[in-house]
Amino acid sequence: MYRIWQFLRRIFSGNVFEIYTDGSFKHGKGAWAYVVSRKGVIVCEGFAAQKKTSSNRMEFQAAIEAIKSLPANSRGVLYTDSRVMLEAVEKSERWASNGWVKNQGQPIPEVDLIQELHTLGQAHQIELRWVKAHSGVEFNERCDELCIRARTKSGDLKDGY
């Protein structure tokens, strides 16, 4: 039991988590996936499918689920191929102080997910970085595989928004 505790303590303390996320929507089915690693070793991963959704919503959901999987007060670098998500996170502080509307009072698409991601991001130290999709980045490719698995898996499809 002590060795298990030592292993878990080593994995969950000190260093920065590398977080890879992906979301997709094809043939009427959405999917999200994430891979959390540390020092090149997968610590955890998750994925699910959803109907009545969009590609952008799945990108946001992947990041939300990944950050939820982290221990409290974690540090991490989140890699995403979604420029939409990166831009939304960059603007989220301004939107929050503006009552979660754009400067001219226009509504923000996916505001519910952006708010949740904003709140989760404040509980951790997460840096976001863009990675080109389908460019051979190992854990980004793994996320893509998990999205495909989620969409093609028969049965459980959750209703979206």
C-alpha positions as CSV (number, residue, x, y, z in Angstrom):
1,M,0.0,0.0,0.0
2,Y,2.9,2.4,0.8
3,R,4.3,1.9,-2.7
4,I,1.0,2.8,-4.3
5,W,0.8,5.9,-2.1
6,Q,4.4,6.9,-3.1
7,F,3.6,6.4,-6.8
8,L,0.4,8.5,-6.6
9,R,2.2,11.2,-4.6
10,R,4.9,11.4,-7.2
11,I,2.4,11.6,-10.1
12,F,0.2,14.2,-8.5
13,S,2.8,16.5,-6.9
14,G,5.2,19.1,-8.0
15,N,5.4,19.1,-11.8
16,V,3.1,20.6,-14.4
17,F,0.4,18.5,-16.1
18,E,0.3,18.4,-19.9
19,I,-3.4,18.5,-20.9
20,Y,-4.5,17.7,-24.5
21,T,-8.1,18.2,-25.5
22,D,-10.2,17.8,-28.6
23,G,-13.8,18.1,-29.6
24,S,-15.6,17.2,-32.8
25,F,-19.0,17.0,-34.5
26,K,-19.6,14.6,-37.4
27,H,-22.7,12.9,-38.8
28,G,-25.0,14.4,-36.2
29,K,-22.9,13.3,-33.2
30,G,-20.5,15.3,-31.1
31,A,-17.6,14.0,-29.0
32,W,-15.0,15.4,-26.7
33,A,-11.8,13.8,-25.3
34,Y,-8.9,14.7,-23.1
35,V,-5.5,13.2,-22.1
36,V,-3.7,14.4,-19.0
37,S,-0.1,13.5,-18.8
38,R,2.9,14.2,-16.7
39,K,6.5,13.8,-17.9
40,G,5.2,12.0,-21.0
41,V,3.1,9.4,-19.1
42,I,-0.7,9.4,-19.3
43,V,-2.2,10.0,-15.9
44,C,-5.8,9.9,-17.0
45,E,-8.0,10.3,-20.0
46,G,-11.7,10.7,-20.7
47,F,-14.2,10.9,-23.5
48,A,-17.9,10.9,-24.3
49,A,-20.3,11.5,-27.1
50,Q,-23.3,13.9,-27.2
51,K,-26.1,14.7,-29.6
52,K,-27.7,18.1,-30.1
53,T,-24.4,19.9,-29.9
54,S,-21.7,21.6,-32.0
55,S,-18.0,21.2,-32.6
56,N,-17.2,24.3,-30.5
57,R,-19.3,23.1,-27.6
58,M,-17.4,19.8,-27.7
59,E,-14.0,21.7,-27.7
60,F,-15.1,23.6,-24.6
61,Q,-16.5,20.5,-22.9
62,A,-13.2,18.6,-23.4
63,A,-11.3,21.4,-21.6
64,I,-13.8,21.5,-18.8
65,E,-13.7,17.8,-18.2
66,A,-9.9,17.7,-18.3
67,I,-9.5,20.5,-15.8
68,K,-12.2,18.9,-13.5
69,S,-10.0,15.7,-13.5
70,L,-7.0,17.6,-12.0
71,P,-6.2,17.7,-8.3
72,A,-6.9,21.0,-6.5
73,N,-4.6,23.9,-7.3
74,S,-2.9,22.2,-10.1
75,R,-0.5,23.7,-12.6
76,G,-0.9,22.7,-16.2
77,V,-0.4,23.5,-19.9
78,L,-3.6,22.8,-21.9
79,Y,-3.0,22.1,-25.6
80,T,-5.9,22.6,-28.0
81,D,-6.4,22.9,-31.7
82,S,-9.4,25.2,-31.2
83,R,-8.6,28.8,-31.9
84,V,-12.2,29.7,-30.9
85,M,-11.6,28.3,-27.4
86,L,-8.3,30.1,-27.1
87,E,-9.8,33.4,-28.1
88,A,-12.8,33.0,-25.8
89,V,-10.6,32.2,-22.8
90,E,-8.5,35.3,-23.6
91,K,-11.6,37.4,-23.6
92,S,-13.3,35.7,-20.6
93,E,-12.0,38.1,-18.0
94,R,-13.3,41.1,-19.9
95,W,-16.6,39.4,-20.6
96,A,-17.0,38.5,-16.9
97,S,-16.5,42.1,-15.8
98,N,-18.9,43.2,-18.6
99,G,-21.7,41.0,-17.3
100,W,-21.0,38.1,-19.7
101,V,-21.9,40.1,-22.8
102,K,-19.8,41.5,-25.6
103,N,-18.9,45.2,-25.7
104,Q,-22.0,46.2,-27.6
105,G,-24.3,44.0,-25.4
106,Q,-24.3,41.2,-27.9
107,P,-24.7,37.7,-26.5
108,I,-21.7,35.4,-26.3
109,P,-22.0,32.0,-28.1
110,E,-21.4,29.1,-25.7
111,V,-21.4,31.5,-22.7
112,D,-22.5,28.7,-20.3
113,L,-19.4,26.7,-21.1
114,I,-17.1,29.7,-21.2
115,Q,-18.3,30.7,-17.7
116,E,-17.6,27.2,-16.4
117,L,-14.2,27.1,-18.0
118,H,-13.4,30.6,-16.6
119,T,-14.4,29.5,-13.1
120,L,-12.4,26.3,-13.3
121,G,-9.4,28.2,-14.6
122,Q,-9.3,30.4,-11.6
123,A,-9.0,27.4,-9.3
124,H,-5.8,26.2,-11.1
125,Q,-2.8,27.7,-12.9
126,I,-3.6,26.7,-16.5
127,E,-1.7,28.0,-19.5
128,L,-3.3,27.5,-22.9
129,R,-1.4,26.8,-26.1
130,W,-2.5,26.1,-29.6
131,V,-1.4,22.9,-31.4
132,K,-2.1,22.2,-35.0
133,A,-4.6,19.4,-35.5
134,H,-3.6,16.2,-37.1
135,S,0.1,17.1,-37.1
136,G,1.5,14.0,-35.4
137,V,1.5,15.4,-31.8
138,E,1.1,12.1,-29.9
139,F,-1.5,13.0,-27.2
140,N,-3.4,15.3,-29.5
141,E,-3.8,12.4,-31.9
142,R,-4.9,10.2,-29.0
143,C,-7.7,12.7,-28.3
144,D,-8.8,12.5,-31.9
145,E,-8.9,8.7,-31.6
146,L,-10.9,8.9,-28.4
147,C,-13.4,11.3,-30.1
148,I,-13.8,8.8,-32.9
149,R,-14.3,6.0,-30.4
150,A,-16.9,8.0,-28.5
151,R,-18.9,8.8,-31.7
152,T,-18.8,5.3,-33.1
153,K,-19.6,3.6,-29.8
154,S,-23.1,2.3,-29.8
155,G,-25.6,3.3,-27.1
156,D,-25.0,6.1,-24.7
157,L,-25.4,9.5,-26.3
158,K,-26.2,12.3,-23.9
159,D,-28.5,15.1,-25.0
160,G,-26.8,18.4,-25.5
161,Y,-28.1,21.9,-25.0
